[in-house]
Amino acid sequence: MVDVVEKAHASCMIVAWIILAPPGILLARYLKPYFANKKIFNKKPWFQIHRVVLPIAMLLTWIGVTIILNKEGGFVLGDDNVVNHGIIGLTVACLATINPIMSLFRCEQNDEKRWIFDWAHFIVGTCAEILANVAICLGAILVEGDTIGPMFWVIIAGVIIHFLIIIIADVVVYMGKKASKQSVDINLGKDDVDNQTMEPDDPMRNRNGKIIFLLYVLDLFISLASGWAVIGMIISI
């Protein structure tokens, strides 16, 4: 039997890592060039949304961890699924906390050592997302009575689609950069001096840019649909 506290714990984690985190992460990964001429409190839209959504996910993670630890009176040992779920979940909470703290000490964008932060931020965030999905899948098994049921498969389907979108988007980005480089090389070979100072096009004006944006919208829809479907299943238990 799943009690109210366990349902609240599970719901916090689903909202954090199925609904909020995936689109929040992909926003920073792919949508930086979009709406570049727009500002939200003097910052680019992707940056402001990213730094609001991900800390909310972190906060929900710690709320979920705190309420379940308070209910159990601390970390409780049990069968392998319970122990693994707890250890992985605590690891995710720590990783989710490291990233925003790390961001407070990042250097400027044009600093020669900025790549260190960029890679560290990417690795920590990716590990947190992957481990969060593992913990949630283990949690679904526990909620469904140590069996692999519909909730598990809804989560798995959403995760698979999410990572397929990342793979497809990476391919589209790569092909777009390759085509753009070829175009620049051709133009720079001309006598027209103006071609040497061309500004990059708005991503929404080219096919690859539109594909990336549509993939992001699809990921957002999948995150919302699978997340709320799982929460509905949790509440109904």
Backbone bond lengths (Angstrom), bond angles and torsions (degrees), N, CA, C in turn:
res aa  C-N    CA-C-N  psi(-1)  N-CA   C-N-CA  omega(-1)  CA-C   N-CA-C  phi
1 M - - - 1.469 - - 1.535 109.01 -
2 V 1.320 116.97 129.76 1.458 122.06 179.93 1.524 108.78 -96.88
3 D 1.332 117.00 119.60 1.464 119.65 -177.50 1.528 110.90 -87.03
4 V 1.335 115.66 179.66 1.469 121.84 -174.69 1.522 111.99 -62.77
5 V 1.333 116.51 -41.35 1.469 120.00 -179.05 1.528 110.63 -64.32
6 E 1.326 117.05 -42.45 1.468 120.80 178.78 1.525 111.25 -64.89
7 K 1.329 116.13 -37.12 1.469 119.77 176.56 1.527 110.92 -66.22
8 A 1.347 116.37 -39.78 1.466 120.43 178.27 1.528 110.61 -65.69
9 H 1.325 116.35 -41.41 1.474 121.98 177.27 1.530 110.33 -59.01
10 A 1.319 115.77 -49.89 1.459 120.77 -178.42 1.531 111.13 -63.92
11 S 1.321 116.54 -41.59 1.463 120.65 -179.16 1.526 111.77 -64.14
12 C 1.338 116.78 -40.23 1.472 120.78 177.24 1.524 110.66 -58.86
13 M 1.334 115.77 -44.54 1.463 120.16 -177.91 1.534 111.42 -69.02
14 I 1.318 117.19 -37.31 1.469 120.66 178.97 1.520 110.30 -66.00
15 V 1.332 117.11 -46.26 1.463 120.29 179.07 1.534 110.11 -61.38
16 A 1.346 115.95 -42.83 1.462 120.49 -177.41 1.519 113.08 -65.43
17 W 1.359 116.12 -48.92 1.463 119.61 -167.01 1.530 115.77 -109.14
18 I 1.324 117.11 -9.37 1.466 119.53 174.99 1.528 110.52 -107.51
19 I 1.340 116.50 -38.96 1.467 120.02 -175.98 1.532 112.56 -92.52
20 L 1.339 118.16 -46.69 1.460 120.77 -172.88 1.531 114.74 -90.85
21 A 1.328 116.76 -49.53 1.469 120.34 -171.51 1.536 114.85 -61.88
22 P 1.346 119.25 -48.75 1.476 117.92 -176.46 1.529 114.33 -56.47
23 P 1.349 119.50 -53.55 1.467 117.94 177.87 1.522 113.18 -66.50
24 G 1.340 117.01 -30.66 1.465 120.11 177.60 1.516 112.16 -65.17
25 I 1.331 116.03 -37.85 1.463 121.34 178.96 1.525 111.12 -73.28
26 L 1.341 116.87 -45.45 1.461 120.12 -178.46 1.526 111.80 -66.93
27 L 1.311 116.31 -27.59 1.467 120.73 176.99 1.526 110.23 -57.77
28 A 1.348 115.88 -47.01 1.459 120.46 -179.74 1.524 111.83 -74.81
29 R 1.316 116.89 -25.65 1.463 121.08 -177.42 1.527 112.75 -77.55
30 Y 1.336 116.69 -37.00 1.469 119.55 -171.03 1.526 115.69 -123.25
31 L 1.317 118.63 -24.36 1.470 120.03 -169.48 1.527 114.55 -101.73
32 K 1.320 118.17 13.59 1.464 120.12 178.77 1.531 113.35 -57.52
33 P 1.346 118.92 -40.56 1.472 118.51 -177.86 1.536 113.99 -76.22
34 Y 1.316 117.23 -10.02 1.465 120.35 -174.07 1.533 110.81 -80.95
35 F 1.321 115.42 141.96 1.469 122.06 177.74 1.532 111.20 52.27
36 A 1.346 115.17 39.29 1.464 121.06 -175.72 1.525 112.85 -63.50
37 N 1.347 116.65 -24.42 1.463 120.40 -179.87 1.525 112.98 -86.37
38 K 1.327 116.75 0.05 1.466 121.32 178.20 1.533 109.69 -98.13
39 K 1.314 115.92 152.46 1.460 121.20 179.21 1.528 110.60 -134.41
40 I 1.321 115.75 143.54 1.463 122.73 170.41 1.519 106.79 -121.98
41 F 1.324 117.01 107.54 1.464 121.85 -174.60 1.526 111.04 52.21
42 N 1.330 115.43 48.32 1.464 124.29 175.46 1.530 114.56 66.70
43 K 1.313 117.14 16.28 1.462 121.53 176.04 1.521 109.28 -126.72
44 K 1.324 116.21 156.31 1.456 120.32 179.01 1.526 110.33 -64.21
45 P 1.344 117.00 145.47 1.476 120.69 -176.72 1.529 113.81 -55.43
46 W 1.337 118.12 -44.38 1.461 120.54 -177.61 1.527 111.05 -59.21
47 F 1.338 115.56 -39.13 1.465 120.54 -176.60 1.526 111.31 -68.92
48 Q 1.322 115.97 -44.85 1.460 119.77 -179.45 1.523 111.70 -64.49
49 I 1.343 116.45 -42.73 1.472 119.89 179.77 1.525 110.19 -67.04
50 H 1.318 116.32 -43.59 1.469 121.55 -179.52 1.527 111.56 -59.13
51 R 1.327 116.38 -44.87 1.464 119.03 -175.19 1.534 113.08 -82.11
52 V 1.315 116.99 -3.36 1.469 120.68 170.69 1.525 110.32 -96.63
53 V 1.332 116.52 -46.60 1.474 121.28 -175.11 1.525 112.34 -66.68
54 L 1.328 117.99 -45.31 1.460 119.97 -176.53 1.539 113.36 -68.50
55 P 1.334 119.58 -41.87 1.465 118.24 173.64 1.532 113.51 -62.59
56 I 1.350 117.32 -32.78 1.470 119.35 174.71 1.524 109.70 -63.40
57 A 1.335 116.16 -41.09 1.468 120.15 176.80 1.525 110.53 -61.56
58 M 1.328 116.18 -41.85 1.466 120.34 177.64 1.530 110.76 -61.84
59 L 1.340 116.71 -45.01 1.462 121.31 -179.90 1.524 111.23 -61.40
60 L 1.332 117.22 -44.18 1.461 121.16 178.27 1.529 111.28 -63.71
61 T 1.329 115.99 -35.09 1.467 120.15 177.59 1.523 110.71 -61.78
62 W 1.323 116.21 -46.78 1.466 119.81 -179.37 1.530 112.10 -69.91
63 I 1.333 117.00 -32.57 1.471 119.89 174.58 1.521 109.03 -63.24
64 G 1.330 116.18 -45.99 1.466 120.69 178.85 1.514 112.35 -60.71
65 V 1.341 116.04 -43.64 1.466 120.76 179.04 1.524 110.57 -64.67
66 T 1.334 116.33 -45.00 1.469 120.97 -175.64 1.524 112.19 -64.23
67 I 1.331 117.40 -44.81 1.465 118.66 -175.91 1.532 111.94 -69.28
68 I 1.333 117.33 -32.61 1.462 118.52 179.97 1.526 110.87 -77.14
69 L 1.348 117.20 -36.06 1.466 119.83 176.68 1.521 110.61 -67.68
70 N 1.338 116.82 -37.68 1.463 120.84 177.53 1.528 110.87 -64.56
71 K 1.318 116.57 -40.11 1.465 120.51 179.63 1.534 111.34 -65.23
72 E 1.343 114.70 -42.31 1.466 119.35 -176.03 1.524 112.78 -84.99
73 G 1.333 116.80 -8.93 1.459 119.76 -178.03 1.518 112.92 76.11
74 G 1.337 116.55 26.80 1.461 121.37 -178.85 1.514 110.69 120.96
75 F 1.321 114.46 -173.10 1.460 119.96 -179.96 1.527 109.37 -73.87
76 V 1.332 115.69 120.54 1.458 121.40 -175.01 1.529 110.44 -105.69
77 L 1.321 115.35 130.31 1.455 120.42 176.04 1.520 109.66 -83.34
78 G 1.302 116.44 143.29 1.464 121.34 179.13 1.505 109.37 -156.31
79 D 1.328 115.97 -141.72 1.466 117.66 177.54 1.528 109.95 -73.25
80 D 1.311 116.51 174.43 1.463 121.13 -174.40 1.523 112.61 -57.89
81 N 1.333 117.78 -41.27 1.457 120.70 -179.14 1.525 112.16 -62.56
82 V 1.339 116.45 -40.51 1.468 121.11 179.66 1.523 110.29 -65.49
83 V 1.333 116.68 -46.99 1.462 121.21 -178.40 1.528 110.71 -65.07
84 N 1.327 116.61 -47.88 1.463 120.49 -179.07 1.530 111.53 -63.01
85 H 1.337 115.95 -41.34 1.461 120.48 178.27 1.524 110.29 -59.93
86 G 1.325 116.89 -44.35 1.457 121.21 -178.72 1.519 113.06 -67.47
87 I 1.328 116.57 -45.42 1.467 120.54 -179.19 1.525 111.06 -63.85
88 I 1.332 115.95 -46.51 1.464 120.03 -179.63 1.526 110.63 -64.91
89 G 1.336 116.38 -40.51 1.459 120.41 179.65 1.527 112.62 -61.78
90 L 1.339 116.49 -43.29 1.471 120.35 177.94 1.527 110.94 -65.55
91 T 1.326 116.36 -36.63 1.465 120.58 177.49 1.525 110.53 -63.19
92 V 1.319 115.64 -42.74 1.477 120.72 178.20 1.532 110.32 -60.88
93 A 1.326 116.93 -44.43 1.464 120.82 -179.86 1.531 110.92 -60.16
94 C 1.326 116.29 -40.93 1.473 120.48 179.42 1.530 111.25 -67.57
95 L 1.335 116.69 -44.58 1.467 120.31 179.16 1.530 110.95 -63.26
96 A 1.344 115.67 -40.18 1.467 120.34 179.84 1.531 111.25 -65.01
97 T 1.324 117.09 -23.99 1.469 121.86 178.78 1.521 111.03 -84.88
98 I 1.327 116.41 -35.41 1.465 121.07 -178.66 1.526 111.46 -61.89
99 N 1.342 116.62 -41.63 1.466 118.97 -173.52 1.533 114.28 -62.04
100 P 1.334 119.41 -49.75 1.478 117.29 178.51 1.522 113.02 -66.28
101 I 1.340 117.05 -33.01 1.467 119.43 176.60 1.525 109.87 -65.11
102 M 1.328 115.48 -43.06 1.466 121.28 176.83 1.525 110.94 -57.65
103 S 1.332 115.97 -38.44 1.466 120.63 -177.77 1.531 112.58 -65.26
104 L 1.325 116.60 -27.70 1.466 119.91 179.81 1.518 112.18 -66.20
105 F 1.339 116.96 -22.55 1.462 121.46 -175.59 1.529 112.63 -111.61
106 R 1.332 116.82 13.31 1.459 119.16 -179.34 1.525 110.55 -70.06
107 C 1.320 114.65 151.82 1.459 119.98 177.92 1.524 109.73 -85.24
108 E 1.313 116.58 178.55 1.463 121.16 -179.10 1.530 110.67 -67.06
109 Q 1.334 115.66 158.15 1.456 121.72 -176.18 1.532 112.52 -58.42
110 N 1.328 116.24 -35.97 1.461 120.11 -176.50 1.522 113.69 -93.20
111 D 1.319 118.17 6.87 1.462 121.63 177.93 1.528 109.74 -69.55
112 E 1.324 116.87 142.12 1.472 120.75 -176.40 1.530 113.14 -66.74
113 K 1.324 116.63 -18.73 1.462 120.00 179.29 1.533 112.95 -101.60
114 R 1.319 115.93 9.17 1.471 119.97 -178.36 1.530 111.44 -60.27
115 W 1.332 117.51 -30.28 1.461 121.05 -178.04 1.525 111.75 -58.94
116 I 1.340 117.08 -28.55 1.470 120.40 -179.94 1.523 109.69 -64.37
117 F 1.336 115.64 -47.87 1.465 119.25 177.36 1.512 111.16 -63.59
118 D 1.333 117.51 -44.74 1.465 120.97 -177.49 1.522 111.56 -56.94
119 W 1.322 116.95 -46.15 1.465 120.80 179.88 1.527 111.85 -69.58
120 A 1.335 116.56 -41.53 1.467 119.90 179.24 1.526 110.53 -63.27
121 H 1.320 116.43 -43.46 1.466 122.27 179.52 1.529 110.26 -62.16
122 F 1.324 115.35 -42.91 1.467 120.99 179.84 1.531 111.30 -65.65
123 I 1.322 117.29 -46.61 1.480 121.18 -177.02 1.520 111.25 -65.40
124 V 1.335 116.85 -46.19 1.473 120.63 -179.72 1.531 110.16 -63.07
125 G 1.328 116.48 -44.66 1.464 120.23 -179.67 1.519 112.83 -64.77
126 T 1.329 116.46 -41.79 1.466 120.66 179.13 1.519 111.40 -65.19
127 C 1.339 116.32 -44.09 1.472 120.23 178.23 1.526 110.71 -61.60
128 A 1.332 116.71 -41.10 1.470 120.64 179.20 1.522 110.46 -61.94
129 E 1.331 117.03 -43.98 1.464 120.27 -178.10 1.529 111.59 -66.30
130 I 1.329 116.78 -44.58 1.468 120.48 -179.54 1.524 110.55 -63.76
131 L 1.334 116.58 -47.53 1.471 120.13 -179.61 1.525 111.63 -65.37
132 A 1.332 116.55 -34.33 1.468 119.80 177.57 1.520 110.53 -62.49
133 N 1.323 117.06 -41.60 1.460 120.67 177.91 1.522 111.77 -64.12
134 V 1.335 116.31 -39.06 1.473 120.45 177.06 1.525 109.80 -63.29
135 A 1.339 116.39 -47.48 1.468 120.57 -179.55 1.519 111.43 -61.33
136 I 1.320 117.48 -40.96 1.463 121.19 -179.67 1.521 110.91 -66.80
137 C 1.325 117.09 -39.81 1.473 120.16 177.26 1.533 110.93 -63.23
138 L 1.334 116.42 -41.85 1.470 119.87 176.46 1.527 110.22 -64.28
139 G 1.334 115.53 -38.82 1.460 119.41 178.09 1.514 111.97 -64.00
140 A 1.328 116.71 -37.75 1.470 120.31 178.28 1.516 111.00 -63.36
141 I 1.330 115.92 -38.96 1.470 120.15 177.33 1.528 110.76 -63.05
142 L 1.349 115.89 -41.30 1.469 119.94 178.98 1.523 110.97 -65.83
143 V 1.333 116.42 -44.26 1.469 121.15 -178.71 1.525 111.09 -62.22
144 E 1.328 116.81 -36.27 1.459 121.12 -176.77 1.528 112.22 -90.99
145 G 1.350 115.58 23.06 1.472 120.27 173.66 1.504 114.12 75.37
146 D 1.357 115.72 44.54 1.471 121.92 180.00 1.520 112.70 57.34
147 T 1.315 116.09 34.13 1.465 121.04 176.12 1.530 109.15 -131.09
148 I 1.322 115.69 158.09 1.458 120.64 176.24 1.522 107.94 -92.37
149 G 1.332 114.92 105.68 1.456 120.38 -175.32 1.516 112.80 -117.72
150 P 1.336 117.35 -165.31 1.476 122.52 -177.27 1.525 113.66 -56.78
151 M 1.335 117.53 -39.23 1.461 120.53 -179.29 1.523 111.53 -60.29
152 F 1.315 115.53 -43.76 1.463 121.45 178.94 1.523 110.41 -58.91
153 W 1.333 116.49 -46.10 1.463 120.58 -175.65 1.515 112.56 -70.74
154 V 1.334 117.75 -31.80 1.471 120.50 175.24 1.530 109.61 -64.80
155 I 1.334 115.81 -43.15 1.470 120.52 178.21 1.517 110.80 -63.24
156 I 1.328 116.64 -47.53 1.464 121.22 -179.51 1.524 110.91 -60.46
157 A 1.333 116.76 -43.17 1.468 120.58 179.77 1.527 110.66 -60.43
158 G 1.335 116.83 -44.63 1.457 121.01 179.12 1.520 112.28 -63.26
159 V 1.336 116.49 -41.56 1.471 121.40 -179.86 1.530 110.61 -65.72
160 I 1.332 116.78 -44.73 1.466 120.79 179.99 1.527 110.93 -61.05
161 I 1.336 116.36 -45.68 1.466 119.85 179.49 1.529 110.44 -62.67
162 H 1.332 116.67 -40.81 1.461 121.74 179.45 1.526 110.94 -58.36
163 F 1.319 117.21 -47.91 1.459 119.99 -177.64 1.525 111.88 -75.13
164 L 1.323 117.73 -27.90 1.463 120.20 172.73 1.531 110.40 -65.71
165 I 1.326 116.23 -38.98 1.463 120.91 176.81 1.527 110.48 -61.76
166 I 1.338 116.66 -40.78 1.469 120.70 177.88 1.519 110.79 -61.68
167 I 1.337 116.66 -45.32 1.470 120.71 -179.70 1.533 110.72 -62.27
168 I 1.325 116.35 -46.92 1.467 120.63 -179.84 1.529 110.29 -63.23
169 A 1.337 116.66 -43.52 1.469 120.68 -179.48 1.527 110.69 -63.60
170 D 1.335 117.78 -40.21 1.464 120.66 178.23 1.529 111.33 -62.03
171 V 1.329 115.60 -40.52 1.464 119.94 178.10 1.528 110.02 -64.10
172 V 1.335 116.40 -44.68 1.470 120.83 179.98 1.529 110.42 -62.38
173 V 1.330 117.27 -42.85 1.467 121.60 178.90 1.528 110.20 -62.58
174 Y 1.338 116.18 -44.55 1.467 120.66 179.75 1.529 111.00 -60.82
175 M 1.333 116.03 -46.83 1.461 120.27 -179.31 1.528 110.92 -64.52
176 G 1.337 115.61 -37.15 1.458 119.74 178.64 1.520 111.70 -65.30
177 K 1.340 117.15 -42.95 1.467 121.10 178.95 1.523 110.85 -65.31
178 K 1.325 115.63 -39.10 1.463 120.31 179.54 1.522 110.42 -63.98
179 A 1.327 116.76 -45.61 1.467 121.22 179.30 1.532 110.76 -65.42
180 S 1.335 116.64 -38.98 1.454 121.15 -179.73 1.523 111.30 -65.25
181 K 1.332 116.40 -40.20 1.466 121.04 179.23 1.526 110.65 -64.70
182 Q 1.310 115.87 -42.86 1.462 119.98 178.55 1.520 110.61 -62.05
183 S 1.346 115.93 -40.47 1.463 120.88 179.62 1.522 111.23 -64.55
184 V 1.335 116.70 -42.63 1.468 121.34 179.13 1.516 110.53 -65.02
185 D 1.341 116.40 -43.11 1.473 120.03 179.36 1.521 111.15 -59.63
186 I 1.336 116.71 -40.79 1.464 121.34 179.51 1.522 110.40 -65.75
187 N 1.332 116.12 -45.89 1.462 120.92 -177.85 1.524 112.35 -66.33
188 L 1.339 116.30 -37.99 1.459 119.93 179.94 1.524 111.83 -69.02
189 G 1.316 115.72 -16.65 1.451 119.56 178.12 1.511 112.31 -82.82
190 K 1.315 117.64 -5.95 1.455 121.99 179.84 1.534 110.63 -88.98
191 D 1.308 115.59 166.03 1.463 120.45 -178.94 1.521 112.86 -82.89
192 D 1.328 115.83 -11.10 1.465 120.58 -177.32 1.522 109.47 -70.68
193 V 1.319 117.50 110.24 1.465 121.62 -177.10 1.520 111.42 -63.98
194 D 1.345 117.79 -32.40 1.463 120.56 -177.81 1.517 111.69 -60.31
195 N 1.338 117.45 -28.38 1.462 120.56 -179.09 1.519 112.18 -66.80
196 Q 1.322 117.32 -19.58 1.463 120.76 -177.58 1.520 111.97 -80.25
197 T 1.317 117.10 -10.02 1.464 119.87 179.72 1.524 110.67 -122.73
198 M 1.336 115.60 33.71 1.465 118.88 -178.14 1.518 111.21 -67.14
199 E 1.308 116.92 140.22 1.451 122.43 174.85 1.523 108.95 -88.36
200 P 1.341 117.98 144.73 1.464 120.00 178.12 1.524 111.19 -63.90
201 D 1.305 116.06 145.16 1.461 121.05 -179.24 1.524 111.01 -72.89
202 D 1.339 115.54 155.95 1.449 121.81 170.55 1.533 107.52 -62.19
203 P 1.346 118.40 127.26 1.470 120.85 -177.97 1.522 113.69 -54.29
204 M 1.343 117.12 -30.14 1.453 120.19 -178.18 1.535 112.62 -76.17
205 R 1.336 116.79 -3.78 1.454 120.06 179.69 1.535 112.71 -96.20
206 N 1.316 117.15 -4.38 1.459 119.16 178.07 1.526 110.62 -123.16
207 R 1.318 115.61 160.86 1.465 120.86 -173.06 1.525 112.08 -61.64
208 N 1.337 116.97 -47.13 1.463 119.59 -177.99 1.526 111.87 -62.22
209 G 1.332 115.72 -38.56 1.457 119.54 178.43 1.515 112.06 -63.18
210 K 1.316 116.24 -39.77 1.461 120.48 177.97 1.525 111.16 -67.34
211 I 1.344 116.74 -38.04 1.471 120.51 178.82 1.522 110.00 -63.03
212 I 1.336 116.56 -45.02 1.468 120.71 179.16 1.522 110.81 -59.77
213 F 1.325 116.61 -43.85 1.467 120.20 -179.43 1.527 110.78 -64.69
214 L 1.332 117.45 -41.79 1.467 121.28 178.47 1.526 111.22 -65.53
215 L 1.324 116.68 -37.12 1.475 120.41 176.56 1.525 110.38 -63.96
216 Y 1.329 115.90 -38.75 1.467 119.39 177.90 1.527 111.05 -64.83
217 V 1.331 116.12 -43.94 1.468 120.35 178.34 1.532 110.13 -61.78
218 L 1.327 116.78 -40.18 1.470 120.71 177.35 1.523 110.86 -62.26
219 D 1.331 117.12 -43.85 1.463 120.76 178.84 1.521 111.00 -62.90
220 L 1.328 116.17 -40.25 1.461 120.41 177.69 1.522 110.66 -61.71
221 F 1.325 116.50 -43.47 1.464 121.37 179.39 1.532 110.89 -64.07
222 I 1.336 117.18 -44.71 1.476 121.35 179.82 1.522 110.34 -63.09
223 S 1.322 117.01 -40.97 1.465 120.66 179.04 1.522 111.23 -61.82
224 L 1.322 116.09 -46.52 1.465 120.27 -179.82 1.533 111.20 -65.99
225 A 1.331 116.44 -45.74 1.462 120.77 -176.03 1.524 111.56 -65.73
226 S 1.334 117.34 -49.55 1.467 120.07 -178.05 1.524 110.85 -69.32
227 G 1.342 116.79 -38.55 1.461 119.95 -179.58 1.516 112.75 -63.33
228 W 1.333 116.67 -49.36 1.458 119.39 -179.13 1.522 112.08 -70.87
229 A 1.339 116.85 -29.15 1.476 119.72 175.66 1.525 110.30 -64.31
230 V 1.340 116.23 -43.23 1.471 119.96 179.73 1.523 110.77 -67.92
231 I 1.318 117.51 -40.92 1.474 120.09 178.01 1.522 110.12 -61.33
232 G 1.335 116.52 -40.54 1.461 119.91 176.19 1.513 111.94 -60.09
233 M 1.319 117.40 -41.46 1.470 121.25 177.42 1.522 111.31 -64.01
234 I 1.337 116.01 -40.49 1.472 120.46 -179.52 1.523 110.30 -63.77
235 I 1.330 116.57 -46.27 1.471 120.89 -178.51 1.524 111.18 -62.90
236 S 1.326 116.20 -35.04 1.469 120.38 -175.09 1.528 113.80 -78.11
237 I 1.321 116.50 -10.99 1.487 118.85 -178.78 1.524 110.57 -70.45
